[in-house]
Amino acid sequence: MTDANTNSGKLHPLFHPAAHYASPDEVLNDEALSVPEKRIILSSWASDMFAVESCPSLREIPGMDHPIRLADILAALRRLDGEDDDPPRPGGVPMRLRRPWAAALRRTQ
């Protein structure tokens, strides 16, 4: 865990998780947290509220001395759901029917 500085006083770690975790992996590996608590922390980190204006793929979490990649946060959330695979690649080609009238005919039969 990290000793990041916050102006929060002595609030519970869930209010300022950056003061206690340096990465999404540290959140996942903390056995003291329940799955819903881990999801709350990671989801708050993924929020657009923390997006770096000039680089929206990074999140700048208050109290943390380094930005975190949104992809790392989302990967940690997927691991919570038991989905270790990579997300689908963006920009897929839309599927178009060669003969739209044939599909319409099949539906009416």
SULWOFEN-V21264 format. One record per residue. N is the residue number from 0. OMEGA is omega in degrees with one decimal (NA if undefined). D_LAST is the distance of its C-alpha to the last C-alpha in Angstrom with 2 decimals. Layout:
n=N omega=OMEGA d_last=D_LAST
n=N omega=OMEGA d_last=D_LAST
//
This chain:
n=0 omega=-178.3 d_last=63.72
n=1 omega=176.4 d_last=65.14
n=2 omega=-178.9 d_last=67.88
n=3 omega=179.9 d_last=66.34
n=4 omega=173.3 d_last=68.29
n=5 omega=177.7 d_last=66.79
n=6 omega=-170.1 d_last=68.36
n=7 omega=-175.2 d_last=66.79
n=8 omega=-176.8 d_last=69.75
n=9 omega=177.0 d_last=68.91
n=10 omega=177.2 d_last=65.35
n=11 omega=-177.5 d_last=63.06
n=12 omega=-179.3 d_last=61.48
n=13 omega=178.7 d_last=57.97
n=14 omega=178.5 d_last=59.14
n=15 omega=-175.2 d_last=60.27
n=16 omega=179.7 d_last=58.71
n=17 omega=178.9 d_last=59.83
n=18 omega=-175.1 d_last=63.34
n=19 omega=-177.8 d_last=62.49
n=20 omega=-178.6 d_last=59.77
n=21 omega=-176.9 d_last=59.93
n=22 omega=175.3 d_last=56.39
n=23 omega=178.8 d_last=52.96
n=24 omega=178.0 d_last=53.91
n=25 omega=176.7 d_last=56.94
n=26 omega=-179.3 d_last=54.79
n=27 omega=-175.2 d_last=52.49
n=28 omega=-179.8 d_last=55.54
n=29 omega=-177.7 d_last=57.37
n=30 omega=178.4 d_last=57.20
n=31 omega=-179.4 d_last=58.73
n=32 omega=173.0 d_last=55.57
n=33 omega=178.0 d_last=52.52
n=34 omega=177.6 d_last=49.03
n=35 omega=178.3 d_last=48.43
n=36 omega=177.2 d_last=51.81
n=37 omega=-179.5 d_last=50.98
n=38 omega=179.1 d_last=47.68
n=39 omega=-178.9 d_last=49.60
n=40 omega=-177.4 d_last=52.13
n=41 omega=179.1 d_last=49.69
n=42 omega=178.5 d_last=47.38
n=43 omega=177.7 d_last=50.41
n=44 omega=-177.9 d_last=51.44
n=45 omega=-176.7 d_last=48.02
n=46 omega=176.6 d_last=48.29
n=47 omega=178.8 d_last=48.46
n=48 omega=-178.0 d_last=51.74
n=49 omega=-178.6 d_last=53.38
n=50 omega=175.7 d_last=51.78
n=51 omega=-172.2 d_last=54.38
n=52 omega=-177.3 d_last=54.15
n=53 omega=-178.8 d_last=54.67
n=54 omega=-173.5 d_last=52.51
n=55 omega=177.7 d_last=49.60
n=56 omega=177.3 d_last=48.76
n=57 omega=175.9 d_last=52.06
n=58 omega=178.3 d_last=53.09
n=59 omega=-174.4 d_last=56.71
n=60 omega=178.7 d_last=57.38
n=61 omega=179.9 d_last=60.53
n=62 omega=180.0 d_last=63.28
n=63 omega=-174.5 d_last=61.87
n=64 omega=179.5 d_last=63.87
n=65 omega=177.4 d_last=60.95
n=66 omega=178.9 d_last=57.42
n=67 omega=178.5 d_last=54.46
n=68 omega=176.8 d_last=51.33
n=69 omega=179.6 d_last=48.18
n=70 omega=178.6 d_last=46.39
n=71 omega=178.7 d_last=48.88
n=72 omega=-179.6 d_last=48.33
n=73 omega=176.8 d_last=44.53
n=74 omega=178.1 d_last=44.94
n=75 omega=176.9 d_last=47.18
n=76 omega=177.1 d_last=44.64
n=77 omega=178.6 d_last=41.98
n=78 omega=175.8 d_last=44.52
n=79 omega=179.9 d_last=44.96
n=80 omega=-179.8 d_last=41.26
n=81 omega=-179.5 d_last=41.61
n=82 omega=-178.0 d_last=39.86
n=83 omega=-175.2 d_last=42.37
n=84 omega=178.8 d_last=40.13
n=85 omega=177.6 d_last=40.42
n=86 omega=178.8 d_last=38.08
n=87 omega=178.8 d_last=35.32
n=88 omega=179.7 d_last=36.66
n=89 omega=171.6 d_last=36.20
n=90 omega=178.9 d_last=34.67
n=91 omega=179.1 d_last=31.49
n=92 omega=178.9 d_last=29.45
n=93 omega=-179.9 d_last=26.28
n=94 omega=178.5 d_last=23.11
n=95 omega=175.9 d_last=21.31
n=96 omega=178.3 d_last=18.17
n=97 omega=-179.9 d_last=19.24
n=98 omega=-177.7 d_last=16.27
n=99 omega=179.9 d_last=14.94
n=100 omega=-180.0 d_last=12.69
n=101 omega=178.0 d_last=10.87
n=102 omega=178.8 d_last=10.30
n=103 omega=178.1 d_last=9.06
n=104 omega=-179.1 d_last=6.48
n=105 omega=-178.3 d_last=5.37
n=106 omega=-177.7 d_last=5.66
n=107 omega=-177.3 d_last=3.82
n=108 omega=NA d_last=0.00
//
